[in-house]
């Protein structure tokens, strides 16, 4: 197997913010009509790019004048929909729908104008029906095939398929129709941020990403629509604390409490939507049996936050009990009830209080509960002082949902402290809802108490420059969540040379943790040197668990970053790393030395994205060719280069490059592509280049995953950073 000698300049660079890595569903082709059954599915763009499906709303023949409708998710129409909002018959000024959105038929695509939103809502559901500026006959006459509604509720464990256009974390050349088969589970009630969704169907479909919203969920048994994709937990980066039940991390609401089901997607039920269309194919919300919420004149307003503490401290220092603080308007009379999620269903008539005259009081101001958890305020209204047929049905009740949170954030505020030479550049990140605000203060150590609440100021999202002439300084940082709960103060000294607490990382993956003997690592901190470069006047030594001190070989030393090779004979276990400048100043950091600490290099030198890999092709006549698995338009802007797996293209091998892998040996290394195991042929050192490991894999022509795929390497049970390949 040919081996690639890598320039070390490719291997080291400053890390950047982490991105999500995705796998791939089956990318559909239709140049020869092989996917014609799905040519009525396409991209809808109104306020966001979503998937939508051309529908045949009722059985039987439709008249020539029947409008053409597409089905999508309600949040595709208005991203900021309020929990009680219902949109009916709203004109669209600039929306478009492109059906037959296949990667290999882009030259044949037609664009249809979206004429109006006949219905959209996120009140208990998440569906929208959009009328195009064309008739049903015109689309059908062009060969576009509509999907039909199933009138039946799907069974638990229903085999389903989803055809959609995922686009988040997918390269532009891959953002076309994909299809995946999966299984649907029994329905669940969800809470996601300000919305509640009733009886939504969970499923285990792969690679549901941004852009997939609105995709029709089709029963494999009947070939008909049973749901509309709405949300997912697949792309979530954080779990626990305030993240659960927040935006893009829905919870299933159960009596024992909310539960986040990981790697799960949800779809709004569509059974009964066919009853919202007349026999001539025209949408009619007033038809008997139509299950959609018609909306109501009753409205709720107020300043109560979605997440709150039950008692807050005013600027004056006085404590105040938080109330529902909700104003009611729109109908002369109303009734309401409150209660915990899991036990309170606004759609049930049970539990509503006495009739209240709006003219007497239009405000619900009782205190919110003190116990942490989720709670509902449910309100129904009517036109009479007695409950009669002028009143809303309870299933159409309006509501507010809040979460009482009294616990500190589970994360620390992300802090970036860069050494620019004469000063430091300080900035902070935000991770709502757990880190929604950051406060800091800075001053002389003897005069600055991080535990004292006075002196803190809010970070205004503008980086702060701190002159080194002011040292020594004490920096105090506190994070706040959406409810105003605070973290324990974080204290950082600014006084010359220092190593960041989690500043010792794998040089390939940039993941903090142990280093393997003979592997590359990177170190981050402040004031490492005043002379960046190879002769920077700084040394790094590791004293291992046996008490032996060895100097690491340095490949780069800058003010805030050092790239080094750990001595190959370093003993395993707890160790101490010491950075020493030539002026005598030093800093220490406890580290761990482990036999294996795998990381894979990427051409972006970020520890994420496309793999730094070489493709070797061996043809039937014995000839070989080599090509990189990446392409870079400019430094740091690298994407995948397609790897052809056609049967006549010869045998295909991929060489991966990393560090901290070799000690696992060939038998201890496994590689999976979209969870499909592939054969590993070699795992060991890259000859002639110290510290770099090489893993060779074979990609058979029969490998099913195609498109933008995720490669995962595991060495002796430890998983390296996932990387991308592109297969075709």
C-alpha positions in Angstrom: 0.0 0.0 0.0 1.4 3.4 -1.0 1.9 5.8 1.9 1.6 9.6 1.8 4.2 11.8 3.5 2.3 14.6 5.2 3.6 18.2 5.6 3.4 19.0 9.3 2.2 22.5 8.5 -1.2 20.8 7.6 -1.4 19.2 11.0 -1.4 22.1 13.3 -3.7 25.2 13.5 -5.7 27.0 16.1 -9.0 25.2 16.8 -12.4 26.9 16.1 -15.9 26.4 17.3 -17.2 22.9 17.1 -19.6 21.9 14.3 -22.0 19.1 13.9 -21.0 16.1 11.8 -23.7 14.2 10.0 -24.0 10.9 8.1 -26.0 10.3 5.0 -29.3 8.8 3.9 -29.8 7.4 0.4 -29.4 10.2 -2.2 -32.1 9.7 -4.8 -31.4 9.7 -8.6 -34.1 10.2 -11.2 -32.5 10.8 -14.6 -33.9 7.6 -15.8 -37.2 7.8 -13.8 -36.0 5.4 -11.1 -37.4 7.6 -8.3 -40.4 9.0 -10.2 -42.8 8.0 -7.4 -41.2 10.8 -5.3 -41.1 13.6 -8.0 -43.9 15.5 -6.3 -41.6 16.1 -3.2 -39.5 19.2 -3.4 -38.1 22.3 -1.7 -40.4 24.9 -0.4 -39.1 28.3 0.5 -41.3 30.9 2.3 -39.5 32.0 5.5 -37.1 29.0 5.6 -36.0 26.2 3.3 -38.1 23.1 4.0 -39.4 20.0 2.3 -43.0 19.9 1.0 -45.1 17.4 -0.9 -47.6 17.8 -3.7 -50.8 16.2 -2.4 -54.0 14.7 -3.8 -56.3 15.6 -0.9 -59.3 13.4 -1.7 -60.1 10.2 -3.5 -61.6 10.2 -7.0 -61.1 12.5 -10.0 -60.6 16.2 -9.4 -62.0 19.0 -11.6 -59.6 20.9 -13.9 -59.9 23.9 -11.6 -58.9 22.2 -8.4 -56.0 24.1 -6.8 -52.6 22.5 -6.4 -51.7 22.2 -2.7 -48.5 21.1 -1.0 -48.2 19.8 2.6 -45.4 20.9 4.9 -44.8 21.8 8.6 -46.3 24.9 10.3 -43.0 26.3 11.4 -41.9 26.4 7.8 -44.4 29.2 7.3 -43.5 31.3 10.3 -40.5 30.5 12.5 -41.7 32.6 15.3 -45.3 31.2 15.6 -46.7 31.7 19.0 -48.2 28.7 20.8 -51.8 29.7 20.1 -51.4 31.1 16.6 -53.5 29.8 13.7 -52.9 31.2 10.2 -55.8 30.9 7.8 -55.9 32.2 4.2 -52.7 34.3 4.2 -51.3 35.6 0.9 -47.7 34.7 0.1 -45.6 37.4 -1.6 -42.3 35.6 -2.4 -42.7 31.8 -1.7 -41.6 29.2 -4.2 -41.9 25.4 -4.6 -39.5 23.3 -6.7 -40.7 19.7 -7.1 -38.6 16.8 -8.4 -35.7 18.1 -6.4 -33.2 15.4 -7.5 -29.4 15.9 -7.6 -29.1 14.5 -11.2 -32.1 16.4 -12.8 -31.2 20.0 -11.8 -31.4 21.1 -15.4 -35.1 19.9 -15.5 -36.3 21.6 -12.4 -39.4 23.9 -12.5 -40.3 26.5 -10.0 -43.9 27.2 -9.0 -45.0 30.2 -7.0 -46.6 29.8 -3.6 -49.9 31.7 -3.8 -51.2 31.6 -0.3 -51.1 29.7 3.0 -54.5 28.2 3.4 -53.7 26.9 6.8 -50.7 26.8 9.2 -50.4 26.3 12.9 -48.2 25.2 15.7 -51.0 25.1 18.3 -51.0 21.4 19.4 -49.9 20.4 15.9 -47.3 21.5 13.3 -48.8 21.4 9.8 -49.3 23.8 6.9 -51.1 23.6 3.6 -49.9 25.9 0.9 -51.8 26.6 -2.3 -49.6 27.1 -5.4 -50.2 29.4 -8.3 -51.2 26.4 -10.4 -54.0 23.9 -10.6 -53.8 20.2 -9.6 -54.3 19.3 -13.2 -51.4 21.4 -14.3 -48.9 19.7 -12.0 -50.3 16.2 -12.6 -50.2 16.9 -16.3 -46.5 17.6 -16.1 -46.0 14.1 -14.6 -45.6 15.2 -10.9 -47.0 12.4 -8.7 -49.0 13.5 -5.6 -49.1 11.8 -2.3 -52.4 10.9 -0.6 -53.5 11.0 3.1 -54.1 7.8 5.0 -57.4 8.2 6.8 -56.3 5.7 9.5 -54.1 6.2 12.5 -50.9 4.3 12.0 -50.1 1.3 14.2 -47.3 1.3 16.7 -44.1 0.0 15.1 -45.5 1.0 11.7 -42.8 0.7 9.0 -42.4 4.1 7.4 -40.2 6.0 4.9 -39.3 9.6 4.7 -38.3 11.5 1.5 -36.9 14.9 2.3 -34.1 17.4 1.7 -31.8 17.6 4.7 -29.4 20.6 4.3 -27.9 21.5 7.7 -24.3 20.2 7.8 -24.7 18.8 4.3 -22.4 20.2 1.5 -24.3 22.2 -1.2 -23.8 19.5 -3.8 -25.7 17.0 -1.6 -28.7 19.1 -0.6 -31.2 17.2 -2.7 -33.9 14.6 -2.2 -32.9 11.7 0.1 -34.9 8.7 1.3 -34.7 6.5 4.4 -36.8 3.6 5.7 -37.4 3.4 9.5 -40.0 2.6 12.1 -42.6 4.7 13.8 -43.5 4.3 17.5 -46.6 4.9 19.6 -47.6 8.6 19.9 -46.4 10.9 22.6 -47.2 14.5 23.8 -44.3 16.8 23.4 -43.1 20.1 24.9 -40.5 22.0 22.9 -39.7 25.6 24.1 -43.1 27.5 24.0 -45.0 24.8 22.1 -47.0 21.7 23.1 -47.6 19.1 20.4 -50.3 16.5 21.0 -50.0 12.8 20.0 -46.9 13.2 17.8 -45.3 10.0 16.3 -41.7 9.3 17.3 -39.5 7.6 14.7 -35.9 6.4 14.3 -35.2 7.7 10.8 -31.5 8.6 10.2 -30.1 12.0 9.3 -33.1 14.2 10.0 -31.6 17.7 9.8 -32.5 21.2 9.1 -34.4 21.2 5.7 -36.1 17.9 6.5 -38.9 19.7 8.3 -42.2 19.3 6.4 -41.2 16.0 4.9 -44.1 13.6 4.5 -43.9 10.4 6.6 -45.3 7.7 4.4 -46.5 4.2 5.6 -44.5 1.5 3.8 -47.6 -0.7 4.2 -50.1 1.6 2.4 -47.9 4.1 0.6 -49.9 7.0 2.1 -49.1 10.0 4.3 -49.4 9.3 8.1 -47.4 12.4 9.4 -45.3 15.5 8.7 -41.8 15.7 10.1 -41.6 18.3 12.8 -38.6 18.1 15.1 -35.8 15.9 16.3 -33.2 15.3 19.0 -30.6 14.1 16.6 -28.6 17.2 16.2 -28.6 18.2 19.9 -25.2 19.0 21.3 -26.2 19.3 25.0 -28.6 17.4 27.3 -29.8 18.0 30.8 -30.5 21.1 32.8 -32.5 23.7 30.9 -31.6 22.2 27.5 -34.2 19.4 27.9 -37.6 20.6 26.5 -35.9 23.7 25.0 -35.7 24.6 21.3 -34.5 21.7 19.1 -34.6 19.3 22.1 -38.3 18.2 22.6 -39.4 16.2 25.7 -42.0 13.5 25.8 -44.3 14.4 28.7 -45.1 11.6 31.0 -46.6 11.4 34.5 -43.1 10.7 36.0 -41.8 13.8 34.3 -40.4 14.9 30.9 -38.1 12.5 29.1 -35.7 13.3 26.2 -35.6 10.4 23.8 -32.2 10.6 22.1 -31.7 10.1 18.3 -35.5 10.4 17.9 -37.6 12.4 15.4 -41.2 13.4 15.6 -44.0 13.8 13.1 -47.3 15.6 13.4 -50.3 13.2 12.8 -52.2 13.8 9.6 -55.1 11.3 9.9 -58.3 13.2 9.2 -56.8 16.0 7.2 -58.6 14.6 4.1 -61.8 15.7 5.8 -60.7 19.3 5.5 -61.2 19.2 1.7 -64.4 19.3 -0.3 -65.0 16.6 -2.9 -63.8 19.1 -5.6 -60.4 19.2 -3.9 -60.8 22.7 -2.3 -59.6 23.2 1.3 -62.4 24.1 3.6 -61.6 24.5 7.3 -65.3 24.6 8.3 -66.1 21.1 6.9 -67.6 18.7 9.4 -65.0 16.4 10.8 -62.0 18.5 9.9 -59.7 18.1 13.0 -57.8 21.3 12.6 -58.0 24.1 15.2 -59.9 27.0 13.6 -58.4 29.6 15.9 -60.4 31.8 18.3 -60.7 35.4 19.2 -59.5 34.6 22.8 -55.9 35.9 23.3 -53.4 35.8 26.2 -50.6 38.3 26.8 -48.2 39.2 29.5 -44.5 39.5 30.4 -44.0 36.1 32.1 -40.9 34.4 30.8 -41.1 30.9 29.5 -38.5 29.9 32.1 -38.5 31.6 35.5 -37.8 31.3 39.2 -40.8 31.5 41.5 -39.2 34.3 43.5 -36.9 37.0 42.0 -35.0 39.8 43.4 -35.8 43.3 42.3 -33.2 46.0 41.6 -34.1 47.5 44.9 -33.0 44.3 46.6 -36.6 43.4 47.5 -37.9 39.9 46.7 -41.0 39.5 44.6 -43.2 36.4 44.1 -43.7 35.7 40.4 -47.3 35.4 39.2 -48.9 34.2 35.9 -49.4 37.9 35.0 -51.6 37.1 32.1 -54.1 39.4 30.4 -57.1 37.8 28.7 -58.9 39.5 25.8 -61.3 38.7 22.9 -64.4 37.2 24.5 -66.7 38.6 27.2 -66.2 35.6 29.6 -63.6 33.1 30.4 -62.6 30.2 32.7 -59.2 28.9 33.5 -57.2 26.2 35.2 -53.6 25.6 36.1 -51.6 22.5 36.8 -48.4 20.5 36.2 -47.5 19.0 32.8 -48.2 15.3 32.7 -51.3 15.7 34.8 -52.9 18.8 33.1 -54.6 18.5 29.7 -56.0 21.8 28.4 -58.2 19.9 26.0 -60.1 18.2 28.9 -63.1 20.0 30.4 -62.2 18.7 33.8 -60.7 21.2 36.3 -61.7 24.5 34.8 -62.8 27.1 37.4 -65.9 29.3 37.6 -66.9 31.8 34.8 -65.2 35.2 35.1 -66.6 38.4 33.6 -63.8 40.0 31.5 -65.3 43.4 32.4 -64.7 42.7 36.1 -61.2 41.4 35.7 -59.2 40.6 32.6 -56.0 39.4 34.4 -54.9 36.1 35.9 -52.4 37.0 38.5 -52.2 34.1 40.9 -48.6 33.0 42.0 -46.8 30.4 39.9 -45.9 27.2 41.6 -42.7 27.1 43.6 -41.7 23.5 42.9 -39.4 23.1 39.8 -41.1 21.7 36.7 -43.4 22.5 33.9 -46.9 24.0 34.3 -49.8 25.0 32.2 -52.3 27.9 32.4 -55.3 26.8 30.2 -58.1 29.3 29.3 -61.4 28.9 27.4 -63.8 31.7 26.6 -67.4 32.3 25.6 -70.1 34.8 25.0 -72.4 34.0 27.8 -72.2 34.1 31.7 -73.2 30.4 31.6 -71.3 27.8 29.7 -73.3 27.1 26.5 -72.7 26.6 22.8 -71.2 30.1 22.5 -68.1 28.8 24.4 -65.0 27.4 22.9 -64.7 23.6 23.0 -61.9 22.7 25.5 -60.0 21.1 22.7 -59.5 24.6 21.3 -58.4 26.1 24.6 -55.5 28.6 24.6 -52.7 28.1 27.0 -49.4 29.3 28.4 -46.6 26.8 29.4 -43.9 27.8 31.8 -41.0 26.0 33.4 -39.9 26.8 37.0 -36.1 26.5 37.3 -34.3 27.1 40.5 -31.0 25.2 39.7 -27.7 26.7 38.6 -26.6 26.2 35.0 -25.0 22.9 34.2 -22.3 24.6 32.0 -19.6 27.1 32.6 -19.6 30.3 30.5 -17.4 29.7 27.3 -14.5 32.0 27.6 -11.8 32.9 25.1 -8.7 34.6 26.3 -6.2 35.3 23.6 -2.7 36.6 24.0 -2.1 39.4 21.5 1.4 40.4 22.7 0.9 43.7 24.6 -2.7 42.8 25.8 -5.2 40.1 26.2 -8.4 39.8 24.1 -11.3 38.6 26.3 -14.6 37.3 24.9 -17.4 35.0 26.0 -19.8 32.7 24.3 -23.5 32.0 25.0 -25.3 28.7 25.0 -29.0 29.4 25.7 -30.9 28.5 27.8 -28.1 27.5 30.2 -25.7 30.3 29.5 -27.9 33.2 28.4 -26.0 36.0 30.0 -22.4 36.5 31.2 -21.2 38.9 33.9 -17.6 39.7 34.7 -15.4 41.9 36.8 -11.7 42.6 36.7 -9.4 44.2 39.2 -6.3 43.9 41.5 -6.3 40.6 43.4 -6.3 42.2 46.8 -9.3 44.4 45.9 -11.4 41.9 43.8 -13.6 39.4 45.5 -15.3 37.1 43.0 -17.9 35.9 45.6 -19.2 39.4 46.2 -22.1 40.3 44.0 -21.1 44.0 43.6 -18.9 45.1 40.7 -20.1 42.7 38.1 -21.1 44.0 34.7 -22.8 42.3 31.7 -20.8 41.3 28.7 -22.2 43.1 25.7 -20.9 40.8 23.0 -18.0 43.1 22.2 -14.5 41.7 22.9 -12.6 43.3 25.7 -8.9 44.3 25.4 -6.9 44.1 28.7 -3.5 45.7 28.8 -0.8 43.6 30.3 0.6 46.7 32.0 -2.3 46.3 34.5 -1.1 42.9 35.8 -1.5 41.3 38.2 -5.3 41.1 37.8 -8.1 38.9 39.0 -10.8 38.0 36.5 -14.2 36.9 37.9 -16.9 35.4 35.6 -20.5 34.3 36.3 -22.9 32.8 33.9 -26.7 33.0 34.1 -29.4 30.8 32.6 -32.7 31.9 31.2 -34.3 32.0 34.6 -31.6 34.1 36.1 -29.9 31.3 38.1 -26.1 31.9 38.4 -23.1 29.7 38.2 -20.4 29.6 40.9 -17.9 32.4 40.1 -15.0 31.3 37.9 -11.7 32.9 38.9 -8.8 33.4 36.6 -5.5 35.1 37.4 -3.9 37.3 34.8 -0.3 37.5 35.9 2.2 36.3 33.2 2.7 32.7 32.0 -0.2 30.2 32.5 -1.7 27.1 30.9 -5.5 26.9 30.6 -7.1 24.2 32.8 -8.3 22.3 29.7 -5.6 23.5 27.4 -3.8 20.2 26.8 -5.5 18.5 23.8 -5.0 15.8 21.1 -3.3 17.6 18.2 -5.6 15.9 15.7 -9.0 16.0 17.4 -8.4 18.9 19.7 -10.2 16.9 22.4 -8.9 17.5 25.9 -7.7 14.4 27.8 -4.8 12.1 28.0 -1.8 11.9 25.6 -0.3 8.7 24.3 3.5 8.3 24.4 5.0 9.3 21.1 1.8 11.1 20.0 1.2 14.8 19.0 -0.5 17.2 21.4 -1.3 20.9 21.5 -1.1 23.2 24.5 -3.0 26.4 25.0 -2.5 29.2 27.4 -0.9 32.7 27.8 2.5 34.2 27.5 4.3 31.1 26.4 6.8 33.2 24.5 7.5 36.6 23.2 9.3 35.2 20.1 6.8 32.9 18.3 8.4 30.3 16.0 10.7 27.3 16.2 13.3 29.0 18.4 11.0 30.6 20.9 13.0 30.3 24.1 10.5 27.9 25.8 10.7 24.3 26.8 8.0 21.8 27.7 8.9 18.9 30.0 6.8 16.0 31.2 7.5 14.3 34.5 5.9 10.9 34.4 4.4 8.6 37.0 7.8 7.1 37.6 9.3 10.5 38.5 11.3 10.7 35.2 11.5 14.1 33.6 11.8 14.3 29.8 11.6 17.2 27.4 9.0 17.1 24.7 10.0 17.9 21.1 8.4 21.2 20.0 7.1 21.8 16.5 5.7 25.2 17.0 5.6 27.7 19.9 3.5 30.8 19.9 2.2 33.2 22.5 -0.9 31.1 23.2 -0.2 27.7 21.6 2.5 25.1 21.6 2.5 22.0 19.3 4.6 19.1 20.7 5.5 15.4 20.5 5.2 13.6 23.8 8.4 11.5 24.6 7.8 8.0 23.4 9.2 6.4 26.6 6.9 8.3 28.9 5.4 6.0 31.6 1.7 5.7 31.8 -0.4 7.3 34.5 -0.6 10.7 36.2 2.1 13.1 35.1 3.0 16.7 35.4 3.7 19.0 32.4 5.8 22.1 32.9 6.3 25.0 30.5 9.4 27.1 31.2 10.5 30.3 29.5 14.1 31.3 29.1 13.5 34.1 31.5 12.8 31.6 34.2 9.1 31.9 34.5 7.1 28.6 34.4 3.7 27.0 34.7 2.5 23.5 35.5 -0.5 21.4 34.6 -1.4 17.9 35.8 -2.0 15.6 32.8 -2.7 11.9 32.2 -0.6 9.6 29.9 -2.5 6.7 28.4 -1.5 3.9 26.1 -4.0 5.0 23.5 -5.6 8.4 22.8 -6.9 8.3 19.2 -7.4 11.4 17.0 -7.8 11.8 13.2 -6.4 14.7 11.3 -8.5 16.9 9.0 -7.2 19.2 6.3 -8.9 22.1 8.0 -6.7 21.3 11.0 -9.7 21.7 13.2 -10.4 18.2 14.4 -13.7 18.1 12.5 -15.0 17.9 8.9 -13.5 16.1 6.0 -10.9 13.4 6.7 -7.2 14.1 5.9 -7.1 10.9 3.9 -5.5 9.5 0.7 -7.5 7.3 -1.7 -5.5 4.5 -3.5 -7.2 2.8 -6.4 -5.9 -0.5 -7.7 -7.2 -1.5 -11.1 -7.5 -5.0 -12.7 -4.3 -4.5 -14.7 -2.4 -3.8 -11.5 -2.0 -0.1 -12.0 -2.5 2.3 -9.1 -3.6 5.8 -8.7 -3.6 8.2 -5.8 -5.9 11.1 -4.9 -6.7 13.0 -1.7 -10.1 12.6 -0.2 -10.4 16.4 0.2 -10.2 19.5 -1.8 -9.5 23.0 -0.6 -10.7 26.1 -2.4 -8.4 28.1 0.0 -6.5 27.4 3.2 -8.9 26.3 5.9 -11.9 26.0 3.4 -11.7 22.3 2.6 -14.5 20.0 1.5 -14.8 16.3 0.5 -13.6 15.0 -2.9 -15.9 12.3 -4.2 -14.7 8.7 -4.0 -16.0 6.6 -6.9 -17.1 3.1 -5.8 -18.4 2.0 -9.2 -17.7 -1.7 -9.9 -15.5 -0.9 -12.9 -13.4 1.6 -11.0 -11.0 -0.9 -9.4 -10.5 -1.8 -5.7 -10.6 1.3 -3.5 -8.5 1.7 -0.3 -8.4 4.8 2.0 -5.4 5.8 4.1 -6.4 7.7 7.2 -3.9 9.7 9.3 -4.0 10.4 13.0 -2.1 10.2 16.3 -2.3 8.2 19.5 -3.6 5.1 17.7 -0.6 2.8 17.0 -0.5 1.0 20.4 -4.0 -0.6 19.7 -2.5 -2.6 16.8 -4.4 -3.9 13.8 -6.6 -6.2 15.9 -7.6 -3.3 18.2 -8.7 -0.8 15.5 -12.2 -0.8 13.9 -13.7 1.6 11.4 -17.4 2.2 10.7 -19.0 4.2 7.9 -22.5 5.3 8.8 -22.4 2.5 11.4 -21.5 -0.1 8.7 -18.2 -1.9 9.6 -15.4 -1.8 6.9 -12.3 -3.9 6.7 -9.1 -2.5 8.4 -5.9 -3.7 6.6 -3.3 -1.8 8.5 -3.1 0.2 11.7 0.3 1.5 12.9 3.0 4.1 12.5 3.4 6.1 9.3 7.0 5.2 8.2 9.4 8.1 8.1 7.1 10.6 10.0 7.3 10.4 13.8 4.2 10.7 15.9 1.8 10.1 12.9 -0.2 6.9 12.7 -1.8 5.5 9.6 -4.9 3.3 9.2 -5.7 1.7 5.9 -9.3 0.5 5.1 -10.9 -1.2 2.1 -14.1 0.2 0.7 -16.0 -2.6 -1.2 -18.2 -1.7 -4.2 -21.1 -3.3 -2.2 -20.9 -0.6 0.5 -24.4 0.7 0.7 -24.0 4.2 2.3 -23.5 6.8 -0.4 -23.1 10.6 -0.4 -21.7 12.5 2.5 -20.9 9.9 5.1 -19.4 9.8 8.6 -16.4 7.7 9.4 -15.8 6.6 13.0 -12.6 5.0 14.2 -12.3 3.2 17.4 -9.0 2.1 18.9 -9.0 -0.3 21.9 -12.6 0.8 22.7 -11.8 4.6 22.5 -13.4 6.5 19.8 -11.6 9.2 17.7 -13.2 12.3 16.4 -15.7 11.5 13.6 -14.7 12.7 10.1 -16.4 12.9 6.7 -15.9 11.1 3.4 -18.0 11.4 0.2 -18.9 8.2 -1.6 -20.6 7.9 -5.0 
